[in-house]
Structure formats: structure tokens, C-alpha cells
Amino acid sequence: MLWGVRAFYYDKFVSTYETIKDMSAIACKKGYLDVGDMFISLAAMPMKAKGMVNTLSVTEIGSCSF
């Protein structure tokens, strides 16, 4: 999992779905992701508590036209 890791700071307080959608779009625009790639995101839930990471999401990129 360390191969090809790109970390981004993201400070919007929106839903998990919106966060993953935003980050996928940013990574696609920067050329880090392409259709068929797997996107892994980590989060602390609830977001406003700013605790330790307790959520992992794996998403397959179906489209890079957000």
C-alpha cells in the first residue's frame, strides 16, 4: 500500500461521500488516478471530533469526469 501514496490535507466538513468525491476529483485532475484505479481514503469519524483515524474506504474510480 505504500507504493504510489499521495497525501492531501482536506479541511472541508462535509459528508464522507462528498469528501471521497472531492478527493477523487482532485487526484484525477492532478493525473494521479485513472479509470479502474483503486482510491484509498482514511478519515476520523465523527469529523468534528478530530480523533484518530477509524475509517478506511476503498473506491474504484469509474470516471475521471467529475
CORUR-V154904 format. One record per backbone hydrogen bond with DSSP energy under -0.5 kcal/mol. NH is the residue of the N-H (numbers start at 1). CO is the residue of the C=O. E is the energy in kcal/mol with one decimal. If there is no record, write none. Layout:
# CORUR-V154904
NH;CO;E, NH;CO;E
This chain:
# CORUR-V154904
5;2;-1.4, 14;12;-0.8, 19;15;-2.4, 20;16;-2.5, 21;17;-2.3, 22;18;-2.8, 23;19;-2.8, 24;20;-2.4, 25;21;-2.1, 26;22;-2.4, 27;23;-2.5, 28;24;-2.3, 29;25;-2.6, 30;26;-2.0, 31;28;-1.2, 32;27;-2.5, 33;27;-1.0, 36;61;-3.5, 37;34;-2.3, 39;59;-3.4, 41;57;-2.6, 43;55;-2.1, 45;43;-0.5, 49;46;-1.1, 50;46;-0.6, 50;47;-1.1, 54;43;-2.1, 55;43;-1.8, 57;41;-2.6, 59;39;-2.9, 59;57;-0.5, 61;37;-3.1, 62;60;-0.6, 66;64;-0.6
